[in-house]
Amino acid sequence: MSRSLKKGPFVDAKLLKKILDKKPATAGVIKTWARRSQISPEMVGFSFGVHNGKTHVEFTVSEEMVGHRLGEFSPTKKFVRHGGKMQKELEAKRQASEIAAAKAAKASPAPAKKK
């Protein structure tokens, strides 16, 4: 559910204070835990380190990010592949085929260029 228009977007006050008098080029990475904070137009160009529960994930804000929340760009869960024994076999076959293709490309001579 979206926030009421009369309330306006939520931006953490401490975060706004950190970027208020700084220029994007000289500010460096601004570390924050305010994942719920929305990205405002004043934040464009700044680099943020948003905490994901373990580390700070760094990214630079662009114009397309305005209106999104900071937490959207700092995933909290790490995807570990599906599968098990069968998946390992498929990956081994894929890797073997890539190696064979690379060897075949290396073995065939490249056509000579004409001047």
Contacts in CASP RR format, 6 or more apart in sequence:
PFRMAT RR
TARGET T0000
AUTHOR 0000-0000-0000
METHOD contacts of the structure
MODEL  1
MSRSLKKGPFVDAKLLKKILDKKPATAGVIKTWARRSQISPEMVGFSFGV
HNGKTHVEFTVSEEMVGHRLGEFSPTKKFVRHGGKMQKELEAKRQASEIA
AAKAAKASPAPAKKK
3 9 0 8 1.000
3 10 0 8 1.000
9 38 0 8 1.000
9 40 0 8 1.000
9 67 0 8 1.000
10 36 0 8 1.000
10 37 0 8 1.000
10 38 0 8 1.000
11 37 0 8 1.000
11 38 0 8 1.000
11 40 0 8 1.000
12 32 0 8 1.000
12 34 0 8 1.000
12 36 0 8 1.000
12 37 0 8 1.000
14 34 0 8 1.000
15 30 0 8 1.000
15 32 0 8 1.000
15 34 0 8 1.000
15 37 0 8 1.000
16 40 0 8 1.000
16 42 0 8 1.000
18 30 0 8 1.000
18 32 0 8 1.000
19 27 0 8 1.000
19 30 0 8 1.000
19 42 0 8 1.000
19 43 0 8 1.000
19 46 0 8 1.000
22 46 0 8 1.000
24 44 0 8 1.000
24 45 0 8 1.000
24 46 0 8 1.000
24 47 0 8 1.000
27 46 0 8 1.000
27 47 0 8 1.000
28 46 0 8 1.000
28 47 0 8 1.000
29 47 0 8 1.000
29 48 0 8 1.000
29 49 0 8 1.000
29 56 0 8 1.000
29 58 0 8 1.000
30 46 0 8 1.000
30 47 0 8 1.000
30 48 0 8 1.000
30 49 0 8 1.000
31 48 0 8 1.000
31 49 0 8 1.000
31 51 0 8 1.000
31 56 0 8 1.000
32 48 0 8 1.000
32 49 0 8 1.000
32 50 0 8 1.000
32 51 0 8 1.000
32 70 0 8 1.000
33 50 0 8 1.000
33 51 0 8 1.000
34 50 0 8 1.000
34 70 0 8 1.000
35 50 0 8 1.000
35 51 0 8 1.000
35 69 0 8 1.000
35 70 0 8 1.000
35 71 0 8 1.000
35 74 0 8 1.000
36 69 0 8 1.000
36 70 0 8 1.000
36 71 0 8 1.000
37 69 0 8 1.000
37 70 0 8 1.000
38 67 0 8 1.000
38 68 0 8 1.000
38 69 0 8 1.000
38 70 0 8 1.000
39 61 0 8 1.000
39 65 0 8 1.000
39 66 0 8 1.000
39 67 0 8 1.000
39 68 0 8 1.000
39 69 0 8 1.000
39 70 0 8 1.000
40 66 0 8 1.000
40 67 0 8 1.000
41 66 0 8 1.000
43 61 0 8 1.000
43 66 0 8 1.000
44 61 0 8 1.000
44 62 0 8 1.000
44 63 0 8 1.000
44 65 0 8 1.000
44 66 0 8 1.000
45 60 0 8 1.000
45 61 0 8 1.000
45 62 0 8 1.000
46 60 0 8 1.000
46 61 0 8 1.000
47 58 0 8 1.000
47 59 0 8 1.000
47 60 0 8 1.000
47 61 0 8 1.000
48 58 0 8 1.000
48 59 0 8 1.000
48 60 0 8 1.000
48 61 0 8 1.000
48 70 0 8 1.000
49 56 0 8 1.000
49 57 0 8 1.000
49 58 0 8 1.000
49 59 0 8 1.000
49 74 0 8 1.000
50 56 0 8 1.000
50 57 0 8 1.000
50 59 0 8 1.000
50 70 0 8 1.000
50 71 0 8 1.000
50 73 0 8 1.000
50 74 0 8 1.000
51 57 0 8 1.000
51 74 0 8 1.000
52 74 0 8 1.000
52 75 0 8 1.000
52 76 0 8 1.000
53 76 0 8 1.000
56 74 0 8 1.000
57 73 0 8 1.000
57 74 0 8 1.000
57 75 0 8 1.000
59 73 0 8 1.000
59 74 0 8 1.000
65 73 0 8 1.000
81 87 0 8 1.000
END
